[in-house]
Amino acid sequence: MARKRIRDREPVEVEIEDLSHDGRGIARVEKKVLFVNGALPGERVIARYIGTTRQFDEARAETVLRASPDRVEPRCEFYGVCNGCSMMHLAPDKQLVFKENTLRHNLEKIGHVQPQQWLPPLSDAQWHYRRRARLSVRYVKGKERVLVGFREKNGRYVADMTACYVLKPPLNTLIEPLSELIGSLRIRQHIAQVEASVGEADTALIFRHLKPVNEADRQKLLAFAEQHSVRIFLQPKGPATVHEITTGQQPLFFTFPEDNIRLEFEPGDFIQVNEGMNRKMLQRVKDLLDIQPDDHILDLFCGLGNFTVPLARHVAAVTGVEGDAGLIRRARKNAEINALDNVDFHVADLRQDHSGADWMQRTYDKVLIDPPRSGAWEALPLIAQTGAETVVYVSCHPASLARDAGRLVNELGYTLVSAGVMDMFPHTSHVESIALFRKNRSHKRP
């Protein structure tokens, strides 16, 4: 962004025509697109320029001259500065409409497909839902204090915030205490982030520090842990260096009560951020798979067994495949904890061809995939090779889902039966979605 060129530009009055994929209002000034933070379709606003490129300009809404009926007052006093949320000014039911439209648009424009049926959107608690977060840390000499929280809208600085309405307790009340704690440490200028995870019985905080922690600072961290009933981990270098300084604790865990399942995890592991939505998502997965007692299911990108282990409660066998060896170790342990002997796990980079792997020589009735943002493009031929009648695709990025859906439908002989959104991150533009594909009987296996 060329900041100097916009410093002296006067605010502009614009009509907002639409919302972008990241929740910004879209206007046009002299035929050039202007993205306006904090503006909604149908509104007329006075917008102040904050950035420019050759293709588009950026602005923030300073005054709303004509408000949309979908506008609500943001609950958070730090909204507009903090980049943790981007859609808190839009009514929650309209946020779901936006997300469904985003998925619909991506499927049409990228994948050139549409589902035969749209699933009703899934939602859960709107507030205090987030059980995983990476909080940035920065000592600001001019303010003589340490800032702890999410990044500002521009991404360069840490937002000056004291609380958060989307973090799950006790994280939502620990922002200011963490600021005070880190500000009291000798290495306050050398702590880069605090990674937080909330289990059902414990809360873990990983302090990423760039200089060694001396004994005085260690004692302050331990006192903080005792006062706030949290567990403290230190990370001096890469993820492998994470170690706990508090003692006598059981592993972090979460449960699926309806399936009598307990899953243990390490504080730096990937888990689904929204506990309530994760449970609803599992139920939707089971419904779409139409699980039967004699099913053999292949679960690709299985992680630590979030779907694999509870599914094993209800079917003949489940095979989980994941590229992260640490997560597979946790998945195997989770199967053991839950006394399941009909599930096995394999480490495999699913960006590579594994058509000759032992687990690919089995017969599967159904396939479940939950890939990262980059999608499952390289794994799609493997899915087709299994000959499975049913594929359920859980996605955290609508564009990669749309691209992969296009290949499944247009090249690999599947029909997109249904699709829908799941509100994993309320008040953000993040679109979590799920799709059901069914094999065309006339299509030959590759």
N, C-alpha and C positions, 0 to 999 in steps of 0.2 A: 504494500500500500504506500502510495506517495503522500505523506501527511502534509508536507509544506504546501502543496498545491491547493489543499482544501481549507487551510487555516482561516482564510479571510472570506470564504464563500458564505453568502447569506443563507439562512434557513429558507426552505422552499415549502410551499403549500402544495400538497399532492393528494390525488385520489388513489386509494389502495384497491388494486384489481384482483389480487389472488394471494395465496400463501406459497412460499417456496418449500422445498423438501425439508428444510431445517426450521420452518416455522416463522420466517420473516415475511413481512408484507412486501408485495411486489407493486411498484409504481413505475411510471415512465416519465422522464423529463427530457424533452427535446429528442424523443425516440430512443433515449438510452435507458436501460433498465436501472432502477434504483431499488435496492433492498433496504427495507426499513424495519429495524428492530422495534418490537413492541406495538406493531400496527396490524390491524385485521382487515380482511376484505370488506368493502363497502364503507370503510371509514375515510374521512377527510382529515388529514393531520398536517401539522407543521413539523417538518423533519429537518434536523441539523446534520450536515455531512460529516462523516467520520472517516471515510476512506474512499479511494478511487482506483480503478484499474482501467485498462483500455476497453474491456468488454462491459463493465458495469460500475456503478457507484454504490456506496453504502451510507446509511444514515440511521439515526435513531429518532423515534417519535418524541418530540418535546411537548406538543400540545395536541390533544384530540379535539378537533372542531366538531366532528360529527361521529358519535360512537356507534359501533356495531351492537345490535341487541345481544350478541354472543359474548360481549366483553364482561369480565368480572373483575372485582378489585383483588389484586394479588395479596395473598395472606402474608407473604414474607416481606419484611422491610428491606431486605438486601436484594430483592428481585430487581433486575435491570442492571445491577452491577455484577453480581455473581453469575457465572456461566453454567452453574449446576442445573438450572431450569431455564426453559426458553418459552414456555407456553402457559405460564400461570395466569396470564391475563385472559385466557380463553376458557369458557365454561367446559368442565370435564366431559360432558356428553359430546360437545363439539370437537374436543380433542380426539375422541374416538372416530368421529366422522372424518376428520383430517387424516388420521392414520390409515383408515380404510381407503380413502381416496388416493393416498400415496401408494398403497399397495396395488390398487386397481390400475393406476396410471403406469406403474412400473411393469406390471404384467402385460399391459397392452402395448406399451411403447418399446420395451426391451425384449420381452419374451414372445410377443405377438400371440398371447394366449389369454383366455379368460376362463374362470372356473364355471362348471355347470351350476354350482350353487355357492352362495356366500354364507359362511358360517356366522352366527351371531358373535359380536365381539366379546372377549373375556375381559373382565376388570375386577379389581379388588380394592383394598384400602387406597385412598388418595394421598394420605399423609403418613409419615413415619414408617415407610415400607422398606427403606433401603438398608440392607444388612451388610453390604460390602461397599467400601469407598477408599479411594486414594486421596488423602488430603495433602495439598501442597503446604509447604512451610517456608516462610521467609522472614528474616530479621530485618526490620526497616529502621535504620538509624534515625531518620528524621522524626519518626513517630515514637522512637524509644520503646518499641514493643515488637513482639513476634506475631505475625499474621498466620493463622491456620485456617484452611478452608479450601474451597474450589477456586479455580482461576477466574479472573475477570473476563468480561465479554471479549476483550481484545486478545486474551490468552497470554499476555506478557507478564502480568502481575497477579499476585494472590489477592483475592477479594477480602476486604476488611469486613469481617462478619463475626458475630458472637454466638449464633445459633443456626440451626437448620431444621426446616419443617419436613424434609423428606427422609432424613436419616432416622434409622430405627433406634429406640432407646437401648442403651444409654448414650449412644453416639451423639444424639441430637443436643444433649446438654453438656458435652465434653469439649466443645470448640473453645470456649473461653478458658476453662481450666487447663487445657493443653497449651494454649497461648501463654498463660502465666507460668506453667511448669517449664516449658522450653525456654522462655525468657529468663528463667532463674539459673539455667545451666551454663557452665563455662563454654560449652560447644554450641551455644544457641545459633551461631552463624553457620554452623556446619551440619545442621539437620535439614535434609532436603524434602522429606515427606513422612507422613504417618499413614500406614496402610491398616485399615480397620476391618475386622470381621466380627459379626455377632452370631454366635451359636445359640442354641436353646438354653444352655446353662452357663456359658462364659462369653466374655468379650475379649478379643485379642487385639493388641496394638503393636504393629511393627514399626520401629523407629529406624529409618534409613539415615545413617550418620557417616560423614565423610572424614571425620577425625575420631581417634579413640575416645571412649567414655572413661573418665577417671572415676575413682572410688566415690568421691563426693557426689558427682552427678548420678552415679549408679544408685546411691542411697536415696536420692531425691526421686528417682524413677520408681524405686521400690515403695517408697512412702506414698507416692501417687497411686500406685497399683492397689495398695491396701485401702486407701481412702475411698477410691472410686470402684472397688471390686472389679478390676480388670487385670488381664494378664499382659505382661510386657515382654516383647521380643526385640532384639537388636539385629540390625543388618549392616555390617561394616562394608561389605562389597556386594557381590552378586547374590541371587536368590539362594544359592547353596550355603551361604554364610548366616542365614537366619537362625537365631538361637534364643531360647527363652531364659530370662533371668529370674522370673518368678517360679515357684516350685510347688509340687504336690497337687498338680492339676490333672484332670482327666482330659482326653482328646476333645476338641471341638466337635459338635455334631448337630445335625438337624434330623427331623423325623417326617415320615409319611404315616400318620396315625391310622388311616383307613387300611393301609397295607401292612401294618405292624412292622415297619421298616425304620431302621436307624442307620444314618450314613455319617461316618466320621470324615473329617477333613483337616488339613493343615491350614494355618492362618493365611498363607499366601496362595492357596489353591483357588482355581476358578470354581465358583458356585453361582447358581442363579441368584441374582441380587434381591429379588422380591419373593419372600417366603410364601405369602398367600397365593400369588400368581403361579408360583412353581407347583404348588399342590393342584391348582385348577388346571394348569397346563398338563400335568401328568394324567389327570382324568380325561382330558380331551384327547391326548395321545392314545390312551386305552380305548376310548370310544371309537376313534377313527381307525385304529388298527383292528377293531372288532375282535379283541383277543379271545382265543379259544384254548381249552385245556391241552389240545394236542399240537399247538402252534410251535414252530421253530422260528425264532426271530433273530435277525442280524441288526445290531445297533452300532452304527458307524459314528465316529467322533463322540464316543461314549463318556469321556471324562472319567470321573471317579464313580460312575455308576448311577447317576441321577435318575435315569430311566431304566437302565439295564436291571438293576437289583430289584426294584419294586415290580417290574414286569415278570421277573422270574418267579414271583409268588403265584402267578396265575397261569403259566404256560408250561409246555414240556421242556423247552430249552431256550436260552438266550446266549448269543455270542456278542461280546463287546469288543470293539476295536478302536484304538486311540493312539496318537503319535507320541504323547508325553508319557515316558516310562514311570515317572513319579505318580501320575494320576492312576496309571494301571495298577501300581502297587497298592494304592489306596482302594481301588475298585475291588481287587482280589480280597483284601482284608475286609471290606464291607460285605462281600458275599459270605465270607467266613463268619463275621459277626452275626449275620442274620440266618446262619445255618442253612445256606442254600448250596446245593451241589449240582444244580442244573444250569449253572451259568459259568462261562469261562471267558477270559480276557486275553487280548493279544496286543502287543505293541507294533504299530505299523504306521509309517508316514503315508497318509492317504492321498498325498499328491503324486505318489508313485504307482506303478502298475503292480498289483498283488494278485493277478489272476491265477498265479501258480501256487499261492499260499495254501497251507493246509485248511485254514478256515474257509477258504473259497471253494473247497471241494465238497462242501456239505450242501444239503438241500434246505433252502429257507422258504417259508411261506410268506413272510412279511419282512420288510426292511424299514428301519427307523434311522433318520439322519438328523443330526443337530450340529452343523458345521460352524466354524468361525465366520467373521464378516466376509471373508474372501469367498465363501461358498464351497461347493462340493464338485466343481467342474471335473476335476481329474478322476473322482470316484464314481461318476455317473455310469461309465461303461461297466464297472464292477457290479453296480446295482442291477443293470440290465442283464448281465451275465448270470446272476443268480436265478433269473426267471421268476422271481417273486411276484405274486399277483398284486400285492399292495405295498405302496411306499408312502410313508408319512415323513414330511420334511418340516422340521422346526427351524425357523430362520430368525437371525438378529439383524438382517440387512435386506430390505426389499429388492434392491437392485440385483444382488447376487442370486436371490431366490428366483427372480424373474428370468434372469439369464439361464439359470439351470433348468427352470420349468420349460423354457423354450426348447432346450435340447432334449429333455425327457419326452416331451410331446411330439416335437417335429422330427426327431431323429431316432429315438430309442423305443418308440411304440407304446407310450403311456398316454392316458387321458387325465387331464386335470379335473378331478371330480368336484373338489371343494377347496376353499381357502378362506382365511379370516385372520383378524388381528387379535393380539393379546396385549393388554396395557401393562407391560412389564415395568415401564418407567413413566408413571404419570407426570404431567407438567413438563415433559420434554418432547422433542420431535422424534425420539427413537421409536422405530416401528418393529415390534416383535410380531412374527406371524407364523402361521402353520398351514400346510397344504397337504391334501390327500390326492395321490395318483394311483390309477389302476391300470394294470397291463391290458393292452388290447389283445384279445385272444388270437387274432389273425396275424399278429406280428411275430416274426421268427426271432429267436434268441441270437445275439451276435456271436 
